Amino acid sequence: MNEHSHGPGRSAATRAVPPLRAVLNRVFPDHWSFLLGQIALYSFVVLLVSGTFLALFFEPSMEEAVYDGSYTRLQGTTMSEAYASTVDLSFEVRGGLFMRQLHHWAAMLFMASIVVYLLRVFFTGAFRKPRKAQWVISLLLFWTGLVASYTGYMVLDDGMSASGMRILSAILMSVPVVGSWLAMSVFGGEYPGEVIIGRLYLLHLLTPVLMIGLAAVGAVLRLRQKPAQWPGAHRSSTNVVGQRAFPQYAAKQTGLFLGVSAVLALLGGLFQINPIWLYGPSHAAVAAALSQPAWYVMFLDGAVRLMPPWEVTIPIGDGYAVPPLFWAAVVLPTILVVLPIAYPFIEARVRRDRREHHLLERPRDAPARTASGAMAVTFYLVLTLAGAGDVLALTFHISANAVTWAGRIGLVLLPAVAYWITYRICLGLQQHDREVLARGVETGIIRRLPDGGFTEIHQPLAQPDDQGRSALPYAGSAVPKKLNHLRVLEAVEPASPSTPLDRGVRRPV
């Protein structure tokens, strides 16, 4: 691999190169975890292409029509033009079903990759100054993508999306004081109204425009700042070690884009998803049994199921009762939006950290942050499992009430347990690294001592100094654990001022 490093020692001629050449010479760190954001980007490109094709044939109208297409089981059925056009798109447009499924799989991959990307940024501390704005933009991309996916699911007007539409109406109605007015305004009258499909479709078209704008702002910020990189040999806060944008990095990204497109094409062509012709048209009074939302919104369904039937009365007039749905479906999502956005600022204030950070942290080196992230992930997973409570009860032949209470208890206890376990694991991993730095790498060779005891021989990681000591200080970088991982490299920059390194010491990786 050809590696390059850009640092403060660049010549005046290099600093004065034209903008295009500067972009082509930009160095990007080479690590697999940095590809997660690109996977989200390339799946979004596939979403735009497939969505443009689908928009040519979709009719966002709630006007009733009698189906007379090629799918015989629905012939003579009264349905909305939105649902009829989607069925026709699936069976009568050449390549229509493939494009529908490609679009759906691309949406699933986009949401999954951006979630994993956000987890990588959080657990490695890549959101710290000067990248707080990039963290906020990434979170906004996630929530905007969730709205785009939800509206795209709703506009099909099939029997499955009818359940989601009914839940949306109930959530709007649960808002104190203005709930009834809000629901009537959104639906254009009493549920289900006659305009909601067109409005959701318009929102579905506007969200990609907003996402493109957010992605463009994020790209500009990334170009103005140097990339964050893992600590290691020759890496510091003043340079970047990796591959140039052209040709190495560009070739790798081209291959990744083609690979993502190929995988999505295989999924769209071989694996059926969202067969709306089996669900039938939407009916306001009909709910499908065991219907489940998409995985990325199932936590909201789980929160609604676990919320106890507690009503809070607001002293307005004769008293206004706030339904439990409001706390689970409005207050909780609001907290989940605001808290991650505020976290970088909260952590910087608590740690009194105003420095710029261009080196990532291993999760074990920030145990409080890692434990907090594990607690949040556990909270989310419990809610997600609760969203499938009816399926779990039916599958394992247990009481649905027992599943609900297990979810409530787990939602209170499991996040705290996850925090404690993760925190202890991080401290244990740090201690193990310090032992390797102090004693060396285990060789597997056992030596018998003169007194009859046995001891294992360790390979020191550095040459002894003048006083015969070979222990190395803890620096927050990866420590070799096996003999075949040993190679001597230059000292790396410390992860924090509390773990200084002596310059000039040759270190292993």
HUKAVEN-V236991 format. One line per field, one symbol per residue. ss: DSSP state (2 for helix, 1 for strand, 0 for the rest). A space follows every 50 residues. Layout:
ss=???
//
This chain:
ss=00011100000222200022222200110002222222222222222222 22222000000001110000022200011122222222222000022222 22222222222222222222222000000002222222222222222222 22220001222222222222222200002222222220000000022222 22222222222222222222222200001000000000011111222222 22222222222222222222000002222010000000000000222222 22222200000111000001110222222222222222222222222222 20000000100022202222222222222222222220222222220002 22222222222222222222222222222222222222201111111100 00011111100000000000000000000000222001100000000000 000000110
//
